[in-house]
Amino acid sequence: MEEGQFENLPGKGKPLNLSTNPHADPAEDTLYRILSKNGCAPEWVQLNKEIRTQISEWRAALKKAWAKTSNGDNSNWIQTSEPLKVQMREINSKVL
C-alpha cells in the first residue's frame, strides 16, 4: 500500500455491490432476496428481534423495580423480582 500498488484496482472509489452474497448458496441467496423485497425476514431474524425487544423491556422493568428499593426498603424486592425471574426464564428458553 505504501508503494501505491493498490491505487489502480478496478472499482476504486466506487461503492461495493452488497446485493448478493458470493459465499452463500445461490438458492438461499435468491430466497432471502425475495423475502427481503417483500418485507419478510427469516424466522431466526424475527426471533432475534423479539428476544432483543423483550430483553430491553426486561431491563427497563428491572431498573424501575430496583429504583423502588433504593430508598432502603428491600421488603418488596422479593415480591417485585419474582415476575422478572419468570420473564427472564421465558427469554432464556427462546434463546435456547
C-alpha positions as CSV (number, residue, x, y, z in Angstrom):
1,M,0.0,0.0,0.0
2,E,2.8,2.4,0.8
3,E,4.3,1.8,-2.6
4,G,0.9,2.7,-4.2
5,Q,0.4,-0.7,-5.9
6,F,-3.3,-0.7,-4.8
7,E,-4.2,2.6,-6.4
8,N,-5.2,1.3,-9.8
9,L,-7.6,-1.5,-8.8
10,P,-10.9,-1.8,-10.7
11,G,-13.8,-0.3,-8.9
12,K,-11.6,2.1,-6.8
13,G,-13.7,4.8,-5.2
14,K,-17.0,3.1,-6.1
15,P,-19.4,1.6,-3.6
16,L,-19.4,-2.2,-3.1
17,N,-22.3,-4.2,-4.5
18,L,-23.7,-5.9,-1.5
19,S,-27.0,-7.1,-3.2
20,T,-25.7,-10.7,-3.3
21,N,-23.5,-12.8,-1.1
22,P,-20.9,-14.6,-3.2
23,H,-20.3,-17.1,-0.4
24,A,-24.0,-18.1,0.0
25,D,-25.8,-21.0,-1.7
26,P,-27.4,-19.4,-4.8
27,A,-30.8,-20.9,-3.9
28,E,-30.7,-19.5,-0.4
29,D,-29.4,-16.1,-1.6
30,T,-32.4,-15.9,-4.1
31,L,-34.8,-16.9,-1.4
32,Y,-33.5,-14.3,1.1
33,R,-33.6,-11.6,-1.6
34,I,-37.2,-12.4,-2.4
35,L,-38.1,-12.3,1.2
36,S,-36.3,-9.0,1.7
37,K,-38.0,-7.4,-1.2
38,N,-41.4,-8.4,0.2
39,G,-40.7,-7.1,3.7
40,C,-40.3,-10.5,5.2
41,A,-37.5,-11.9,7.2
42,P,-36.4,-15.4,8.0
43,E,-37.8,-16.9,11.3
44,W,-34.4,-16.6,13.1
45,V,-34.2,-12.9,12.3
46,Q,-37.8,-12.3,13.6
47,L,-37.0,-14.3,16.7
48,N,-33.8,-12.3,17.3
49,K,-35.7,-9.1,17.1
50,E,-38.3,-10.4,19.5
51,I,-35.7,-11.5,22.0
52,R,-33.8,-8.2,21.9
53,T,-37.1,-6.3,22.4
54,Q,-38.0,-8.4,25.4
55,I,-34.6,-8.0,26.9
56,S,-34.8,-4.3,26.5
57,E,-38.2,-4.2,28.2
58,W,-37.0,-6.6,30.9
59,R,-34.0,-4.3,31.7
60,A,-36.3,-1.3,31.9
61,A,-38.6,-3.2,34.3
62,L,-35.7,-4.3,36.4
63,K,-34.4,-0.7,36.6
64,K,-37.8,0.5,37.7
65,A,-38.2,-2.2,40.3
66,W,-34.7,-1.6,41.7
67,A,-35.3,2.2,41.9
68,K,-38.3,1.5,44.2
69,T,-35.9,-0.3,46.6
70,S,-33.3,2.5,46.5
71,N,-34.8,4.2,49.5
72,G,-33.6,1.3,51.7
73,D,-36.9,-0.6,51.8
74,N,-36.0,-4.0,50.5
75,S,-39.1,-5.7,51.8
76,N,-40.9,-5.7,48.5
77,W,-37.9,-6.7,46.4
78,I,-38.6,-10.5,46.6
79,Q,-42.2,-10.0,45.6
80,T,-41.3,-7.5,42.9
81,S,-38.5,-9.5,41.4
82,E,-40.4,-12.8,41.1
83,P,-42.2,-11.7,37.8
84,L,-38.9,-10.6,36.5
85,K,-37.4,-14.0,37.1
86,V,-40.3,-15.6,35.2
87,Q,-39.8,-13.2,32.3
88,M,-36.1,-14.0,32.2
89,R,-36.8,-17.7,32.1
90,E,-39.1,-17.2,29.1
91,I,-36.4,-15.1,27.4
92,N,-33.8,-17.7,28.1
93,S,-36.0,-20.5,26.7
94,K,-36.4,-18.6,23.5
95,V,-32.6,-18.1,23.2
96,L,-32.1,-21.8,23.7
